[in-house]
Amino acid sequence: MRRPSTLVEVLLVLALFSGSPWIVWSNTLCQQTNLEEVRPHSVSITEFGAVGDGVTLNTKAFQNAIFYLNSFADKGGAKLFVPAGRWLTGSFDLISHLTLWLDKDAVILGSTNFEDWPVVDPLPSYGRGRELPGGRHRSLIYGRNLTDVIITGNNGIIDGQGSIWWSRFRNKTLDYTRPHLVELMNSTGVLISNLTFLNSPFWTIHPVYCSQVTVQNVAIVAPLDSPNTDGIDPDSSDNVCIEDCYISTGDDLIAIKSGWDEYGIAYGRPSTNIIIHRLVGRSQTSAGIAIGSEMSGGVSEVHAEDIHFYDTYSAIRIKTSPGRGGYVRNIYVSNMTLANVDIAIRFTGLYGDHPDDAYDPNALPVIEKITIKDVVGEKIKTAGLIEGIKGDNFVNICLSNITLNVSSNYPWNCSYIKGYSDLVLPEACEPLKERIFPEHCSDCYNLSNHLQSSNSQHRAGRTSGDIRS
């Protein structure tokens, strides 16, 4: 097994990231939060007896500091300062109107004692732990029913030390579902920024049942073979903005979710209004941006732009199954650059397991109005593997202005789908060959008649001589 990511590896990643030619640091699309706004009350974790030697357990210090700061929640809020050092801790709760600030060279380390991660109830939209029936371990940094929470700093590090959990997963000796690194539930006004997250035991950042969430200027790193170490997983959450992030993990870099089968259908909270902007990353086993497979509450209005994936299994992935119900609609991906990617576009209609035998196999998902445009890719094995569900076609799949250098003699494999395409090389599969313009612009999400002029310009300037079909 590969060892967990080290600080040296992270520094190299950040150095490459900061100078990457693929990313342009431009104006934010996220709602601005003033990080310079001073909370009227501030304390250091050292004032509560914490010792930053990487050995002393500081769970009580974090809990006591936050308990003390709770008295200032209605007085303008408070800031908990974590100075340089290695601060070992078990799980602790955040409070409303709090800034958790990690200084440069500050490292919060997750305890390697399983007892320091309490077991809590499963999420109602999942009905059980995601990996095992019953409860789940609580995340290292946790909060619920909160307002105005900031987790930020001067490029400090939060390291879950997840290798002990990965070993238990591989050895099938888990008693409960593994913990996330950061989970916020039923919370509003969340900002996570200017930090590095390492070696999560399970999904790294998990906002669930949340609104107004911003994740900005973060790096998330775990070994490429670490199991289920998703980067950022908005789950039954709305108005989420993910911007200027680098993610390299063992699973999906971003996975948008909304509950699991009958539990997600009953809970009925969708993920909607999600912006992903200027994302760079790699995942050798999974997707750059995934939707599902737990999408039973619905996913809609997702806009992803200015994306670069390299050394990745699939770039854009939709995962679902009979029994999921729900919907995925109004998805827009634009301006994406790919290098050394196995499958550029992959939709899977028969994916994943079920929480129990009570799911309804006749609860079929609705997958419609998916637009992917302005994509270039080199060293691509397969352009698209797009598989719907028999009797439940995925419809209004629209591809525009896509040029991929594909090695396979069979670049597309499509079944049980219907859609349209313009300016796609290699030429799209038969169910997508009908042109978008002019008859089908209204069938495609976020495309308009401006395609007529762009089509004319691109057709004049493009040839297919170096593209294998």
Buried (B, 14 or more C-beta within 10 A) or exposed (E): EEEBBEEEBBEEBBEEBEEEEBBEEEEBBBEEBEBEEEBEBBBBBBEBEBBBEEEBBBBBBBBBBBEBBBEBBEEEBBBBBBBBBBBBBBBBBBBBBBBBBBBEBBBBBBBEEBEBBEBBEBBBBBBBBBBBEEBBBBBBBBBBEBBBBBBBBEBBBBBBBBBBBBEBBEEEEBEBBBBBBBBBBBBBBBBBBBBBBBBBBBBBBBBBBBBBBBBBBBBBBBBBEBBBBBBBBBBBBBBBBBBBBBBBBBBBBBBBBBBBBBBBBBBBBBBBBBBBBBBBBBBBBBBBBBBBBBBBBBBBBBBBBBBBBBBBBBBBBBBBBBBBBBBBBBBBBBBBBBBBBBBBBBBBBEBBEBBEEEBBEEBBBBBBBBBBBBBBBBBBBBBBBBBBBEEBBBBBBBBBBBBBBBEBEEBBBBBBBBBBBBBBBBBBBEBBEBEBBEEBBEBBBBBEEEBEEBBEEBEEEEEEEEBBE
